[in-house]
Amino acid sequence: MSNEKLSNEAKNPALNKGAVSCCRSFQIGQTVYHRNVYEHKEPLKIVGILEDKLLLEGDFSGGTHNVIQRDWLPIKGTSRIYNHAFKLKARKDAIAIETLAIPCAGSQDNTFKCMMDMVHAVMALTNDVSLNPECE
C-alpha cells in the first residue's frame, strides 16, 4: 500500500483537530443532536439561540414517547451528526488500524486487502464526523 492510498488523517494526525464546520453557525429550525440527550441519538430542533446555549425542542422524556419538550442546553456537546460519539470512535479506530498497517503495505495477502477495504469503508461512512466535529 503506497502512501498515496492512506487517508489524510493517517498521513497527518493533526488534521483530526481541525474543524471544517463552525460550531457557532446554528440556525433556528435546524436539527441537531446533543451528548446529554441519549448520547446524540435523539433529533432536536433549535428554537432559540443564546451566546453559549441553544433552546432545543424534542423528546427528552426518557420513557414516555412523543412528548415534545423544550430545554436550554449548552452549545458544548452539540453535534449535527446522529450518534456522533460512536461514529467518531469508529473513525479513530480505523485511522489507528490504517496507521499500524503501514509496515505491511506491500502485502498481497487477501486478509490484508479485506481489512484495508473495511477500514476505507469505515472512513467513507464516517466522513461526516470529520467534517462536523462536536462543539467544544
WOQUIHU-V377234 format. One record per backbone hydrogen bond with DSSP energy under -0.5 kcal/mol. NH is the residue of the N-H (numbers start at 1). CO is the residue of the C=O. E is the energy in kcal/mol with one decimal. If there is no record, write none. Layout:
nh=NH co=CO e=E
nh=NH co=CO e=E
//
This chain:
nh=5 co=2 e=-1.3
nh=6 co=3 e=-0.8
nh=11 co=7 e=-2.0
nh=12 co=8 e=-2.4
nh=15 co=12 e=-2.2
nh=16 co=13 e=-1.5
nh=17 co=14 e=-1.3
nh=18 co=14 e=-0.5
nh=18 co=15 e=-0.8
nh=20 co=18 e=-0.5
nh=21 co=131 e=-0.8
nh=25 co=22 e=-1.3
nh=29 co=46 e=-3.4
nh=30 co=27 e=-1.9
nh=32 co=44 e=-3.1
nh=33 co=79 e=-3.2
nh=35 co=77 e=-2.2
nh=37 co=34 e=-1.4
nh=38 co=36 e=-0.7
nh=39 co=35 e=-1.1
nh=40 co=34 e=-2.0
nh=41 co=37 e=-0.8
nh=41 co=38 e=-0.6
nh=42 co=37 e=-0.8
nh=43 co=41 e=-0.5
nh=44 co=32 e=-2.8
nh=45 co=57 e=-2.8
nh=46 co=30 e=-2.4
nh=47 co=45 e=-0.5
nh=47 co=55 e=-3.3
nh=48 co=55 e=-1.1
nh=50 co=53 e=-2.9
nh=54 co=73 e=-3.0
nh=55 co=48 e=-2.9
nh=56 co=54 e=-0.8
nh=56 co=71 e=-2.8
nh=57 co=45 e=-2.6
nh=58 co=69 e=-2.5
nh=60 co=58 e=-1.1
nh=63 co=61 e=-1.5
nh=65 co=63 e=-0.5
nh=67 co=64 e=-0.6
nh=68 co=66 e=-0.7
nh=69 co=58 e=-3.0
nh=69 co=67 e=-0.5
nh=71 co=56 e=-1.9
nh=73 co=54 e=-2.7
nh=73 co=71 e=-0.6
nh=75 co=52 e=-2.0
nh=77 co=135 e=-2.4
nh=78 co=75 e=-2.2
nh=79 co=33 e=-3.2
nh=83 co=40 e=-3.5
nh=84 co=81 e=-1.0
nh=87 co=83 e=-2.0
nh=88 co=84 e=-2.7
nh=89 co=85 e=-2.2
nh=90 co=86 e=-2.4
nh=91 co=87 e=-2.3
nh=92 co=88 e=-2.4
nh=93 co=89 e=-2.6
nh=94 co=90 e=-2.2
nh=95 co=91 e=-2.3
nh=96 co=92 e=-2.3
nh=97 co=93 e=-2.5
nh=98 co=94 e=-2.5
nh=99 co=95 e=-2.4
nh=100 co=96 e=-2.7
nh=101 co=97 e=-1.5
nh=102 co=99 e=-1.2
nh=103 co=100 e=-0.5
nh=104 co=101 e=-1.4
nh=105 co=102 e=-1.8
nh=107 co=104 e=-2.5
nh=113 co=109 e=-2.2
nh=114 co=110 e=-2.6
nh=115 co=111 e=-2.5
nh=116 co=112 e=-2.5
nh=117 co=113 e=-2.2
nh=118 co=114 e=-2.3
nh=119 co=115 e=-2.4
nh=120 co=116 e=-2.6
nh=121 co=117 e=-1.8
nh=122 co=118 e=-2.3
nh=123 co=119 e=-2.3
nh=124 co=120 e=-2.0
nh=125 co=121 e=-2.5
nh=126 co=122 e=-1.6
nh=127 co=124 e=-1.0
nh=129 co=126 e=-1.1
nh=130 co=126 e=-1.1
nh=131 co=127 e=-1.8
nh=132 co=128 e=-1.5
nh=135 co=78 e=-2.6
//
